């Protein structure tokens, strides 16, 4: 991730590309449910899943859903 200290911005193109490459690499290693992966890979997969769920939850709350309805993002 490239952070420009001068104006405090991120270079989103590089950031997105890095994330896509990371997810693609993890998907190659964990190609199906039950695939054998290392603990580090499993931990990172779960971190990405939890991050995506939190994004879904925040977007649902921002759009006017109740907390209960937004909680379905974690299911």
C-alpha positions, 0 to 999 in steps of 0.5 A, a space after each residue: 500500500 502506497 501512502 503519500 505523506 505529503 497530501 495524506 492520500 493512498 494510491 488506491 490503484 496499487 492498494 486494490 491490485 495488491 489486495 486482489 493478488 492476495 485474495 487470488 493467491 489465497 483462493 488458489 491455495 484454498 480452492 474448496 471447502 475442506 482444502 488443507 491450508 496452513 494456519 497462517 492462510 486460514 487466519 488471513 482468510 478469516 480476517 478478510 471475511 470478517 473485514 468484508 462482513 463489517 463493511 456490509 454491516 456498516 453499509 447496511 446501517 448507513 442505508 437506514 437498516 436497523 442494527 438487527 437487520 444489519 446484523 444479518 451481514 455476519 450470517 
